[in-house]
Amino acid sequence: MARLRNKVCIVTGAALGIGHACAVRMAEEGAAIALFDVHDERGMALAQRLGDAGMPAAYWHVDVSSEASVQNAIDAVVERFGRLDVIVNNAGIAGANRPTHELTEAEWDRVQAVNVKGVFFMTKHAIAHMRRNPGGSIVNLSSIYGLISAPDIPPYHASKGAVTLMSKTDALLYAADGIRVNSVHPGFIWTPLVEQHLRDSGVADLDAGRRDLDRLHPLGHVGEPDDIAWGVVYLASDESKFVTGSELVIDGGYTA
Ligand code: NAI
């Protein structure tokens, strides 16, 4: 239960969904956890809960699409916890569900700003700190839709394709520094993002929508946030010390 002992880890988008599960599991594995999000109420509540259970945790309001916000918070984490070992670039949005010819430039840009530039800003400002310690790990949340596509949410699929290759490029760039970079590719995981995506797609009955998503996965159901969190714990820990530039697919068989 201490696979991340002595590691200082940042999780972005930690207030809800997959990021929340990652933060909890990583804290239980002994990490000191910095929670970055824009949902202050939920983010602070999680930091409080972890702290009350004796796990070092703190929350920062960070919009990952703002370079200044990211840089200031990363510096504050290092000042507070003394080092930085792991970042989990999880914050992401699905965006508008319309075909390419109906999208506005602003809709396109917003998704890239959070999902792509967010990973860029986080990585850019974490590297200098991570270089100081051995065993650094960057875990980027891509998607099955960073490997294959689907006829909906075009900006999202473009953004996740970008994250897949950004991960490989950074894996090559920082291997000599002992920093590993890997991407994680979830199938559908039942979170607020998926519920919102169904609503945006005109699905009124969320239970029926969920059953439709279940059928896309050969294992017969959508996943839960912990299914991803355990993969992230593995990639964050030294158990994966020979793994870099890899794609960890956790999708109930969707892409098989
Ligand atoms: P979610 O919507 O349930 O949670 C996302 C979290 O990110 C929220 O706490 C939100 O406040 C935060 N966030 C949003 N914009 C932000 C910003 N600009 N700066 C900081 N924080 C921000 O999403 P979910 O489902 O947990 O997804 C997490 C990641 O996993 C995303 O990158 C998503 O694309 C990816 N993913 C999710 C899948 C799913 O089925 N849920 C499938 C494949 C990938």
Residues whose N, C-alpha, C, O or C-beta is under 5 A from the ligand:
A	BS01	NAI	G13 A14 A15 L16 G17 I18 G19 F36 D37 V38 H39 V62 D63 V64 S65 N90 A91 G92 V114 L141 S142 S143 I144 P186 G187 F188 I189 T191 P192 L193 V194
